[in-house]
Each structure stands twice: as C-alpha cells, then as structure tokens.
Amino acid sequence: MTRNNVTERVLKKAILHRKNALFTRTLNGAHVGDTFMSLIHTAELNHVAPFEYLVALQRHADAVAANPADWMPWNYQATLTPQQADPAPPD
C-alpha cells in the first residue's frame, strides 16, 4: 500500500465523520461524536478491535478515570491482565 492510499483512508474517515456531524443537535452531541471517532480511529491505528476496546473502557470505568494513561489503545491489554481480564457483565 502506498503512502497516498494510507493518507486517503485516514482522510476518508474524517470526511465521513464531518458529513455525519452535520446532523448533531447540540454541541455536546458533537463533542461525544468527536470523542468516539477519535477513540475508534486510534484503536484501529494500533491494531486493536474498537468494539472490544470500548467495552473494556466501560467495564473498567473507575480504573480508567483513576489512570487514563494506562487505558490507551496501545497498552490497555497489559493493564487488563492483572485485573482478571474482562469480568462477566451483570445479568
């Protein structure tokens, strides 16, 4: 894959998000959309499944709030290991 193809793929995601953001009703909604776009794209760039990453962030929300740097896409799996990986979700 050439450098130009990589650049075009990155830009395509941003352009698609910008198009979809036209339909947000509030500034807060736009901020949430931007935050999720950033998290998902950063996870993809670090070869992490975005859905699994976001689920882990939700399941360990208190730990994420206490030490956000430990939960970046490139090192969150190492942080999960001592915490017994993913606990079963509540029924």
N, CA, C and O atoms as a GROMACS GRO file, in nm:
protein
  364
    1MET      N    1   0.085  -0.117   0.000
    1MET     CA    2   0.000   0.000   0.000
    1MET      C    3   0.090   0.123   0.000
    1MET      O    4   0.183   0.135   0.080
    2THR      N    5   0.061   0.213  -0.089
    2THR     CA    6   0.142   0.333  -0.097
    2THR      C    7   0.102   0.433   0.010
    2THR      O    8  -0.006   0.424   0.069
    3ARG      N    9   0.189   0.526   0.034
    3ARG     CA   10   0.166   0.628   0.136
    3ARG      C   11   0.039   0.708   0.104
    3ARG      O   12  -0.036   0.745   0.194
    4ASN      N   13   0.015   0.733  -0.025
    4ASN     CA   14  -0.102   0.810  -0.064
    4ASN      C   15  -0.231   0.737  -0.028
    4ASN      O   16  -0.328   0.801   0.014
    5ASN      N   17  -0.235   0.604  -0.044
    5ASN     CA   18  -0.354   0.527  -0.009
    5ASN      C   19  -0.382   0.536   0.140
    5ASN      O   20  -0.498   0.548   0.181
    6VAL      N   21  -0.278   0.528   0.223
    6VAL     CA   22  -0.296   0.538   0.368
    6VAL      C   23  -0.353   0.675   0.403
    6VAL      O   24  -0.446   0.685   0.483
    7THR      N   25  -0.297   0.779   0.343
    7THR     CA   26  -0.345   0.914   0.369
    7THR      C   27  -0.490   0.930   0.327
    7THR      O   28  -0.570   0.989   0.399
    8GLU      N   29  -0.525   0.876   0.211
    8GLU     CA   30  -0.663   0.885   0.163
    8GLU      C   31  -0.760   0.812   0.256
    8GLU      O   32  -0.871   0.860   0.279
    9ARG      N   33  -0.720   0.698   0.310
    9ARG     CA   34  -0.807   0.625   0.403
    9ARG      C   35  -0.831   0.704   0.531
    9ARG      O   36  -0.943   0.708   0.582
   10VAL      N   37  -0.725   0.767   0.582
   10VAL     CA   38  -0.738   0.847   0.704
   10VAL      C   39  -0.831   0.965   0.678
   10VAL      O   40  -0.920   0.993   0.758
   11LEU      N   41  -0.812   1.033   0.568
   11LEU     CA   42  -0.896   1.148   0.535
   11LEU      C   43  -1.041   1.107   0.511
   11LEU      O   44  -1.133   1.182   0.545
   12LYS      N   45  -1.061   0.991   0.452
   12LYS     CA   46  -1.197   0.944   0.423
   12LYS      C   47  -1.277   0.930   0.552
   12LYS      O   48  -1.395   0.966   0.556
   13LYS      N   49  -1.215   0.878   0.657
   13LYS     CA   50  -1.284   0.865   0.786
   13LYS      C   51  -1.322   1.002   0.842
   13LYS      O   52  -1.434   1.020   0.890
   14ALA      N   53  -1.231   1.097   0.835
   14ALA     CA   54  -1.259   1.230   0.888
   14ALA      C   55  -1.369   1.299   0.807
   14ALA      O   56  -1.455   1.366   0.864
   15ILE      N   57  -1.367   1.282   0.677
   15ILE     CA   58  -1.469   1.343   0.592
   15ILE      C   59  -1.605   1.280   0.618
   15ILE      O   60  -1.706   1.352   0.626
   16LEU      N   61  -1.611   1.150   0.633
   16LEU     CA   62  -1.737   1.082   0.663
   16LEU      C   63  -1.792   1.129   0.798
   16LEU      O   64  -1.912   1.153   0.811
   17HIS      N   65  -1.704   1.143   0.897
   17HIS     CA   66  -1.748   1.191   1.028
   17HIS      C   67  -1.800   1.334   1.017
   17HIS      O   68  -1.903   1.367   1.076
   18ARG      N   69  -1.732   1.418   0.943
   18ARG     CA   70  -1.776   1.557   0.926
   18ARG      C   71  -1.914   1.561   0.861
   18ARG      O   72  -2.000   1.640   0.902
   19LYS      N   73  -1.936   1.477   0.761
   19LYS     CA   74  -2.067   1.472   0.695
   19LYS      C   75  -2.176   1.428   0.794
   19LYS      O   76  -2.283   1.488   0.798
   20ASN      N   77  -2.148   1.325   0.872
   20ASN     CA   78  -2.246   1.277   0.969
   20ASN      C   79  -2.269   1.377   1.082
   20ASN      O   80  -2.378   1.383   1.139
   21ALA      N   81  -2.167   1.454   1.116
   21ALA     CA   82  -2.178   1.550   1.226
   21ALA      C   83  -2.271   1.666   1.193
   21ALA      O   84  -2.312   1.739   1.282
   22LEU      N   85  -2.306   1.682   1.068
   22LEU     CA   86  -2.399   1.789   1.030
   22LEU      C   87  -2.536   1.768   1.096
   22LEU      O   88  -2.614   1.863   1.106
   23PHE      N   89  -2.564   1.647   1.139
   23PHE     CA   90  -2.696   1.616   1.193
   23PHE      C   91  -2.699   1.612   1.346
   23PHE      O   92  -2.800   1.571   1.404
   24THR      N   93  -2.591   1.653   1.411
   24THR     CA   94  -2.594   1.658   1.557
   24THR      C   95  -2.678   1.777   1.600
   24THR      O   96  -2.676   1.882   1.535
   25ARG      N   97  -2.752   1.760   1.708
   25ARG     CA   98  -2.844   1.865   1.751
   25ARG      C   99  -2.782   1.962   1.850
   25ARG      O  100  -2.826   2.076   1.862
   26THR      N  101  -2.680   1.917   1.923
   26THR     CA  102  -2.620   2.003   2.025
   26THR      C  103  -2.468   1.998   2.015
   26THR      O  104  -2.411   1.908   1.953
   27LEU      N  105  -2.404   2.096   2.076
   27LEU     CA  106  -2.258   2.096   2.081
   27LEU      C  107  -2.207   1.977   2.161
   27LEU      O  108  -2.103   1.919   2.129
   28ASN      N  109  -2.279   1.940   2.267
   28ASN     CA  110  -2.240   1.824   2.346
   28ASN      C  111  -2.246   1.696   2.263
   28ASN      O  112  -2.157   1.612   2.271
   29GLY      N  113  -2.351   1.683   2.183
   29GLY     CA  114  -2.361   1.567   2.095
   29GLY      C  115  -2.246   1.560   1.995
   29GLY      O  116  -2.194   1.453   1.967
   30ALA      N  117  -2.208   1.676   1.943
   30ALA     CA  118  -2.095   1.681   1.850
   30ALA      C  119  -1.966   1.642   1.921
   30ALA      O  120  -1.882   1.572   1.865
   31HIS      N  121  -1.950   1.688   2.045
   31HIS     CA  122  -1.830   1.655   2.123
   31HIS      C  123  -1.821   1.504   2.148
   31HIS      O  124  -1.714   1.444   2.136
   32VAL      N  125  -1.934   1.443   2.183
   32VAL     CA  126  -1.937   1.298   2.205
   32VAL      C  127  -1.900   1.224   2.077
   32VAL      O  128  -1.821   1.130   2.080
   33GLY      N  129  -1.956   1.266   1.965
   33GLY     CA  130  -1.924   1.203   1.837
   33GLY      C  131  -1.777   1.216   1.803
   33GLY      O  132  -1.715   1.120   1.756
   34ASP      N  133  -1.720   1.334   1.827
   34ASP     CA  134  -1.578   1.355   1.800
   34ASP      C  135  -1.491   1.266   1.889
   34ASP      O  136  -1.391   1.211   1.844
   35THR      N  137  -1.531   1.254   2.016
   35THR     CA  138  -1.455   1.171   2.109
   35THR      C  139  -1.456   1.025   2.066
   35THR      O  140  -1.352   0.959   2.065
   36PHE      N  141  -1.574   0.976   2.029
   36PHE     CA  142  -1.581   0.836   1.986
   36PHE      C  143  -1.506   0.814   1.855
   36PHE      O  144  -1.442   0.710   1.838
   37MET      N  145  -1.512   0.908   1.763
   37MET     CA  146  -1.437   0.894   1.638
   37MET      C  147  -1.288   0.884   1.668
   37MET      O  148  -1.218   0.802   1.610
   38SER      N  149  -1.242   0.968   1.759
   38SER     CA  150  -1.101   0.967   1.795
   38SER      C  151  -1.061   0.834   1.860
   38SER      O  152  -0.958   0.777   1.824
   39LEU      N  153  -1.141   0.786   1.954
   39LEU     CA  154  -1.111   0.658   2.020
   39LEU      C  155  -1.110   0.542   1.922
   39LEU      O  156  -1.020   0.459   1.924
   40ILE      N  157  -1.210   0.536   1.836
   40ILE     CA  158  -1.221   0.426   1.740
   40ILE      C  159  -1.106   0.430   1.641
   40ILE      O  160  -1.045   0.326   1.614
   41HIS      N  161  -1.077   0.545   1.588
   41HIS     CA  162  -0.970   0.554   1.488
   41HIS      C  163  -0.834   0.525   1.550
   41HIS      O  164  -0.750   0.459   1.488
   42THR      N  165  -0.810   0.574   1.672
   42THR     CA  166  -0.684   0.546   1.740
   42THR      C  167  -0.670   0.397   1.767
   42THR      O  168  -0.561   0.341   1.754
   43ALA      N  169  -0.779   0.332   1.806
   43ALA     CA  170  -0.775   0.187   1.828
   43ALA      C  171  -0.740   0.114   1.699
   43ALA      O  172  -0.657   0.024   1.699
   44GLU      N  173  -0.803   0.153   1.589
   44GLU     CA  174  -0.775   0.089   1.461
   44GLU      C  175  -0.629   0.107   1.420
   44GLU      O  176  -0.565   0.013   1.372
   45LEU      N  177  -0.576   0.226   1.440
   45LEU     CA  178  -0.436   0.252   1.404
   45LEU      C  179  -0.339   0.169   1.488
   45LEU      O  180  -0.226   0.143   1.445
   46ASN      N  181  -0.382   0.129   1.607
   46ASN     CA  182  -0.299   0.048   1.695
   46ASN      C  183  -0.334  -0.100   1.688
   46ASN      O  184  -0.294  -0.178   1.774
   47HIS      N  185  -0.407  -0.138   1.585
   47HIS     CA  186  -0.444  -0.278   1.560
   47HIS      C  187  -0.520  -0.340   1.677
   47HIS      O  188  -0.494  -0.454   1.717
   48VAL      N  189  -0.613  -0.263   1.732
   48VAL     CA  190  -0.697  -0.308   1.843
   48VAL      C  191  -0.841  -0.304   1.792
   48VAL      O  192  -0.880  -0.209   1.724
   49ALA      N  193  -0.919  -0.406   1.824
   49ALA     CA  194  -1.059  -0.409   1.784
   49ALA      C  195  -1.134  -0.298   1.859
   49ALA      O  196  -1.141  -0.301   1.982
   50PRO      N  197  -1.189  -0.199   1.788
   50PRO     CA  198  -1.252  -0.085   1.855
   50PRO      C  199  -1.366  -0.124   1.949
   50PRO      O  200  -1.376  -0.069   2.058
   51PHE      N  201  -1.450  -0.217   1.908
   51PHE     CA  202  -1.563  -0.256   1.993
   51PHE      C  203  -1.513  -0.315   2.124
   51PHE      O  204  -1.561  -0.279   2.231
   52GLU      N  205  -1.417  -0.408   2.116
   52GLU     CA  206  -1.363  -0.469   2.238
   52GLU      C  207  -1.296  -0.365   2.327
   52GLU      O  208  -1.307  -0.372   2.449
   53TYR      N  209  -1.229  -0.270   2.267
   53TYR     CA  210  -1.163  -0.164   2.343
   53TYR      C  211  -1.266  -0.079   2.417
   53TYR      O  212  -1.249  -0.052   2.536
   54LEU      N  213  -1.371  -0.037   2.348
   54LEU     CA  214  -1.474   0.046   2.411
   54LEU      C  215  -1.547  -0.030   2.521
   54LEU      O  216  -1.584   0.028   2.623
   55VAL      N  217  -1.570  -0.159   2.501
   55VAL     CA  218  -1.635  -0.241   2.605
   55VAL      C  219  -1.545  -0.248   2.728
   55VAL      O  220  -1.594  -0.236   2.841
   56ALA      N  221  -1.415  -0.268   2.708
   56ALA     CA  222  -1.322  -0.273   2.821
   56ALA      C  223  -1.322  -0.141   2.897
   56ALA      O  224  -1.316  -0.140   3.020
   57LEU      N  225  -1.328  -0.029   2.825
   57LEU     CA  226  -1.332   0.101   2.892
   57LEU      C  227  -1.456   0.115   2.977
   57LEU      O  228  -1.451   0.169   3.088
   58GLN      N  229  -1.568   0.067   2.927
   58GLN     CA  230  -1.692   0.076   3.003
   58GLN      C  231  -1.691  -0.015   3.125
   58GLN      O  232  -1.736   0.024   3.232
   59ARG      N  233  -1.640  -0.136   3.108
   59ARG     CA  234  -1.638  -0.231   3.220
   59ARG      C  235  -1.545  -0.189   3.332
   59ARG      O  236  -1.564  -0.228   3.447
   60HIS      N  237  -1.446  -0.108   3.299
   60HIS     CA  238  -1.347  -0.066   3.399
   60HIS      C  239  -1.346   0.086   3.411
   60HIS      O  240  -1.239   0.147   3.424
   61ALA      N  241  -1.462   0.146   3.408
   61ALA     CA  242  -1.474   0.292   3.406
   61ALA      C  243  -1.404   0.358   3.525
   61ALA      O  244  -1.342   0.463   3.509
   62ASP      N  245  -1.415   0.300   3.643
   62ASP     CA  246  -1.350   0.360   3.760
   62ASP      C  247  -1.198   0.359   3.746
   62ASP      O  248  -1.131   0.458   3.779
   63ALA      N  249  -1.143   0.249   3.699
   63ALA     CA  250  -0.998   0.240   3.680
   63ALA      C  251  -0.952   0.334   3.568
   63ALA      O  252  -0.844   0.393   3.578
   64VAL      N  253  -1.033   0.348   3.464
   64VAL     CA  254  -0.999   0.440   3.355
   64VAL      C  255  -0.994   0.583   3.408
   64VAL      O  256  -0.903   0.659   3.375
   65ALA      N  257  -1.093   0.620   3.489
   65ALA     CA  258  -1.097   0.755   3.545
   65ALA      C  259  -0.977   0.780   3.638
   65ALA      O  260  -0.925   0.892   3.643
   66ALA      N  261  -0.934   0.677   3.709
   66ALA     CA  262  -0.823   0.693   3.803
   66ALA      C  263  -0.688   0.705   3.730
   66ALA      O  264  -0.603   0.784   3.771
   67ASN      N  265  -0.669   0.628   3.623
   67ASN     CA  266  -0.542   0.627   3.549
   67ASN      C  267  -0.567   0.618   3.399
   67ASN      O  268  -0.550   0.511   3.341
   68PRO      N  269  -0.607   0.727   3.335
   68PRO     CA  270  -0.640   0.721   3.192
   68PRO      C  271  -0.523   0.676   3.104
   68PRO      O  272  -0.545   0.609   3.003
   69ALA      N  273  -0.402   0.710   3.140
   69ALA     CA  274  -0.286   0.674   3.058
   69ALA      C  275  -0.268   0.523   3.047
   69ALA      O  276  -0.215   0.474   2.948
   70ASP      N  277  -0.312   0.449   3.149
   70ASP     CA  278  -0.300   0.303   3.146
   70ASP      C  279  -0.401   0.239   3.051
   70ASP      O  280  -0.392   0.120   3.024
   71TRP      N  281  -0.494   0.315   3.002
   71TRP     CA  282  -0.604   0.260   2.921
   71TRP      C  283  -0.602   0.309   2.778
   71TRP      O  284  -0.705   0.306   2.710
   72MET      N  285  -0.487   0.355   2.730
   72MET     CA  286  -0.476   0.394   2.591
   72MET      C  287  -0.477   0.267   2.505
   72MET      O  288  -0.439   0.160   2.554
   73PRO      N  289  -0.520   0.275   2.380
   73PRO     CA  290  -0.533   0.154   2.298
   73PRO      C  291  -0.405   0.072   2.288
   73PRO      O  292  -0.412  -0.050   2.275
   74TRP      N  293  -0.290   0.136   2.292
   74TRP     CA  294  -0.164   0.062   2.275
   74TRP      C  295  -0.119  -0.009   2.401
   74TRP      O  296  -0.025  -0.089   2.394
   75ASN      N  297  -0.181   0.017   2.518
   75ASN     CA  298  -0.135  -0.053   2.638
   75ASN      C  299  -0.248  -0.101   2.729
   75ASN      O  300  -0.221  -0.151   2.838
   76TYR      N  301  -0.373  -0.089   2.688
   76TYR     CA  302  -0.482  -0.128   2.777
   76TYR      C  303  -0.485  -0.279   2.802
   76TYR      O  304  -0.527  -0.321   2.910
   77GLN      N  305  -0.441  -0.360   2.708
   77GLN     CA  306  -0.443  -0.505   2.728
   77GLN      C  307  -0.346  -0.547   2.838
   77GLN      O  308  -0.374  -0.640   2.913
   78ALA      N  309  -0.234  -0.479   2.848
   78ALA     CA  310  -0.140  -0.507   2.957
   78ALA      C  311  -0.200  -0.466   3.091
   78ALA      O  312  -0.172  -0.529   3.193
   79THR      N  313  -0.281  -0.361   3.091
   79THR     CA  314  -0.348  -0.317   3.213
   79THR      C  315  -0.458  -0.415   3.253
   79THR      O  316  -0.482  -0.436   3.372
   80LEU      N  317  -0.523  -0.475   3.155
   80LEU     CA  318  -0.631  -0.571   3.182
   80LEU      C  319  -0.579  -0.700   3.246
   80LEU      O  320  -0.647  -0.757   3.331
   81THR      N  321  -0.463  -0.745   3.206
   81THR     CA  322  -0.412  -0.874   3.251
   81THR      C  323  -0.411  -0.889   3.402
   81THR      O  324  -0.460  -0.991   3.451
   82PRO      N  325  -0.359  -0.794   3.480
   82PRO     CA  326  -0.361  -0.811   3.624
   82PRO      C  327  -0.502  -0.801   3.685
   82PRO      O  328  -0.524  -0.843   3.799
   83GLN      N  329  -0.595  -0.744   3.610
   83GLN     CA  330  -0.730  -0.726   3.663
   83GLN      C  331  -0.824  -0.840   3.624
   83GLN      O  332  -0.945  -0.820   3.621
   84GLN      N  333  -0.771  -0.956   3.597
   84GLN     CA  334  -0.850  -1.073   3.562
   84GLN      C  335  -0.925  -1.055   3.430
   84GLN      O  336  -1.037  -1.104   3.415
   85ALA      N  337  -0.864  -0.986   3.337
   85ALA     CA  338  -0.922  -0.960   3.204
   85ALA      C  339  -1.060  -0.897   3.219
   85ALA      O  340  -1.076  -0.805   3.299
   86ASP      N  341  -1.158  -0.946   3.146
   86ASP     CA  342  -1.291  -0.886   3.149
   86ASP      C  343  -1.382  -0.963   3.243
   86ASP      O  344  -1.405  -1.082   3.221
   87PRO      N  345  -1.433  -0.899   3.346
   87PRO     CA  346  -1.531  -0.968   3.430
   87PRO      C  347  -1.660  -0.988   3.354
   87PRO      O  348  -1.690  -0.913   3.260
   88ALA      N  349  -1.736  -1.086   3.394
   88ALA     CA  350  -1.864  -1.113   3.327
   88ALA      C  351  -1.958  -0.995   3.348
   88ALA      O  352  -1.966  -0.942   3.459
   89PRO      N  353  -2.029  -0.955   3.243
   89PRO     CA  354  -2.122  -0.844   3.261
   89PRO      C  355  -2.239  -0.885   3.352
   89PRO      O  356  -2.276  -1.002   3.357
   90PRO      N  357  -2.295  -0.788   3.422
   90PRO     CA  358  -2.408  -0.822   3.511
   90PRO      C  359  -2.529  -0.868   3.431
   90PRO      O  360  -2.551  -0.823   3.318
   91ASP      N  361  -2.606  -0.957   3.490
   91ASP     CA  362  -2.726  -1.007   3.422
   91ASP      C  363  -2.843  -0.916   3.441
   91ASP      O  364  -2.952  -0.944   3.390
   0.00000   0.00000   0.00000
